[in-house]
Amino acid sequence: MAKVEFLGPIGRAPVEVSVRSLAELKEHFKDDAQLSEWLAICSVAVNDTLVCGLDTPINENDKISLLPPVCGG
């Protein structure tokens, strides 16, 4: 199973999911209203590499990180 990390202010514990692509991950979380809002604005990294396509494949033991926008000075 792949591990999903929710970084920064998302404030959730990591979870393990069985998905084959980022599209399936999005579908997996579709009924969670709060998380759906974050998914719309977060960057996504798979194994510490930023990705942007929903067709990005996910393999067993991959680490998926949801990175919310950050501002600072």
C-alpha positions in Angstrom: 0.0 0.0 0.0 1.1 3.6 -0.7 1.5 6.0 2.2 -0.2 9.5 2.0 1.3 12.3 4.0 -0.7 15.4 4.7 1.8 18.2 5.3 1.5 21.6 7.0 -1.9 22.9 8.1 -3.9 20.0 6.6 -3.3 18.4 10.0 -4.0 14.8 9.4 -2.1 11.6 10.3 -0.6 9.7 7.4 -2.8 7.0 5.9 -2.1 4.0 3.7 -4.2 3.5 0.5 -4.3 1.0 -2.3 -4.5 3.1 -5.5 -2.8 2.8 -8.9 -2.8 6.5 -9.9 -3.4 10.0 -8.6 -6.8 9.9 -10.3 -7.7 6.9 -8.1 -6.4 8.8 -5.0 -8.6 11.7 -5.8 -11.5 9.4 -6.2 -10.6 7.7 -2.9 -10.9 11.0 -1.0 -13.9 12.5 -3.0 -16.4 12.1 -0.1 -14.2 14.0 2.4 -15.3 17.6 1.9 -12.5 19.2 3.9 -9.8 17.1 2.1 -11.4 17.8 -1.3 -10.8 21.5 -0.7 -7.1 20.9 0.1 -6.7 18.6 -3.0 -7.8 21.4 -5.2 -5.0 23.7 -4.1 -2.1 21.3 -3.0 0.9 20.3 -4.9 1.6 16.6 -4.9 4.9 14.8 -4.6 5.5 11.1 -5.2 8.6 9.8 -3.6 9.7 13.4 -3.0 9.4 14.3 -6.7 6.7 16.9 -7.6 4.2 15.6 -10.1 1.2 17.2 -11.8 -0.7 14.6 -13.9 -3.6 12.6 -12.5 -2.4 9.7 -14.6 0.8 9.5 -12.6 1.2 5.9 -11.6 1.3 4.9 -7.9 3.2 1.8 -6.9 3.1 -0.2 -3.7 5.3 1.4 -1.0 5.3 4.8 -2.7 5.1 7.9 -0.5 2.6 10.5 -1.7 2.9 14.0 0.0 0.2 16.6 -0.2 1.9 20.0 0.0 -0.4 22.9 0.7 0.5 26.4 -0.6 2.8 28.3 1.7 3.5 32.0 2.1 6.1 33.7 4.2 8.7 36.3 4.2 
